[in-house]
Amino acid sequence: MARYAVDEQLFDETGRCIAPLAVPFSARRGELLQHVGQSAREVFWLTGGVARVGYVSAGGNEVTMRFATESHIANAYEDLLEFRGELPARSFIVAETSVQGFRFDWEQMSVARSQHPVLTAYMTRMLEFAVCSQARRFVTHTASSAEERLANFRAEYPNLERRISQKVLASYLQITPAYLSQLMRREQEAA
């Protein structure tokens, strides 16, 4: 709750409004929650596990944009917003570990938001968090060195490094897995 600047009352009221829309889901490691090229119709609230949001570059490489863990929403907000214009999703969402949580239909959530002002307040906080997170990711991805990007990742996602593969971490840092191994080795030698 604190990460989204939401107090307990707003969280509880929101929970009561959306509870009838919540559909439990689970996915195995490697399973896609959202496919590139299909409509982004669902919101995924994780109660367990790690999901990754990314896209495929023009060169065919997977690029990791962000991660979601417990109590986070695993979505590409830009795809949900473009769904209104009936554009296909440009991003994928994949379970990096087995994940559990609740799935919400985006259109039903939009209708509920128009009926319950508390949902608008909650969504505003969520979007503010998303904008701030995107700004932090911009700083991470424009850092001049891989070492700085790794330090920024660790600050943004404490304790996540041990839960994901080095290949995925390298994708997020926009370096090769081999170079990430070199960085890790240098850190160990320096310690």
N, C-alpha and C positions, 0 to 999 in steps of 0.2 A: 504494500500500500504506500509506504513512504516514498519509494522510488518514483511513483507517479504523482506525488503530492496530493494524495487522496486521503481524507480522514475516514475514520471507522464508520461514521454515519452514512457518508456518501457511498462507501464500499458496500455496506449492508443493504441500502436502498437499491443500489444498482443490481446487486445479487438477486434480490426479490423480483425485480422487473425482468431479468433475463433468464432466471431459473427455468421457466417453462420452455425456453428455446434451446436449452443446453442438451446436446446429444453426446453421451460418452463415446470416446474413441480410443483406440490404441493402434500403434503401428510398430512394425519390426524395424530394426536397424537397416538402413538402405532403402526403405519404402518411401515413395514420393507422396507427399500430402498435396502438392500442387505441381502440375505439369506446365512447362513452357508451351504456349500456343493454345491452351484451353482457357476458358473463362475462369476468373478467380471469383468463386461464389461463396467461399467459406472462410470463417475466422477460426483459428485454432488457439485455444487457451491451454497451455501446458500445465499439468500437475506433476509431471515426472519426465525426466529424460532431457535430451538435447536435440534441437532441430537447427538446421542451417538453411538460410535464405541466400540464393545466389542466382547467377545467370551464366549463359554460355556466350563467350566473346565471339567476335567476328572470326577470330582465328581458331575457334573450336575449343578453347580452354574454359574450364569452369572457374568462375570468379566468385568468391564468397563475399557477400555484402554484410551479413550480420548473423548472429546466433540468438537462439531463444532457449531458455532453460525454465525450470520450475517457476510458476507464477508470472510467466511472460507470455505475450501473444506472439505466435510464430506466423508472421504474415509479411507480405510485401505490400505495404499500404498503397503504393503507387498502382499496383495491379488492381486492388479493390476499387480505387477511385476511377481507374480507367474502365472497369467493368460497366460503370454507368454509361459510358460511351460505346459499350459493347466491343471494346478492343480486347484481343486475347492477352493472356498473361505473358510477360516477358521474363518473369522470374520462376524459379523452381523452389520448392520447400522440400527438404529431405530429412528423414529421421537419422541423425548421426548415432544415436543409441536407440534402444526401444523407447518409445514415448507413449504417454498417456495424457488424457485431458478431456476437454469438452470442445465440440465442434458447434459453431453457430452459423446459420445461413445469413449471409450479408444482407439480402433484401429484407428478411424478417427483422434483423437488427435495425435496419434503417426505418422500417415502419414503427417499431417499438420506440426508437429514438424520437420520432415525431409525436408519439403519444405520451411519453414520460420525460419531462424536462430534466429529471435527474440523470438520465442517460446522456443527454447533451453535455451536461457538466462533466460527467465522468469521461466521455469521449474527448472532450476538450483537453483534459489533463493527459489522457493517453497520447493524443496527437502532439501536445507540447513536449512530452517526454520523447516521442519519436523524432521530432525536429532537433531537439538537443542531442539525442544519440547520433543522428545523422551528422551534425556538426562535429561531434567528437570523432566519428569515423573519418570525416574529411581530413581532420588533423592527423589521424593515424595514417591514412593513405598518402598524405602529402609530406609526411616526415621525410627528412632527407636521407636517413639511413635505415637499414633493416633493423638495426639494434633499437633505434627509437620507435619504430613501428611495433616491434615485439614488446617493448616496455609499455607502450600505449595500450596494446592488446591486453596485457596482464592487468593494467589498471582498470580497463573497461570491463573485463571479464575475469575477475579473480576466481581461481580454482577451476577454471574451465579447461585450461591447457592439458591437464591429465585425463580429461574425459573425451578428447577428440584426437584424431590421428594427426601425425606430423604433416601428412599430405594436405589435409584440410586446413591446418594452421598456416602452412606455406601459401596456400591459395588465398587466405585472408590477408596475409602479409604481402602478397604479390611478389613472392620469391620462389625459387625452386626448392623442393624438399631437400636436395643435396646441400644447398646453401644454408637452409635452416639447421641441418645437422652440424655444419661447420660452426654456426653461431652457438649452438648448444654446447658443442665440444669446447669452444673458447671460453664460454661461461664457466664450465666445470673446471677447466684448467686454472682460471683466474680465482676461483673460490678457495 
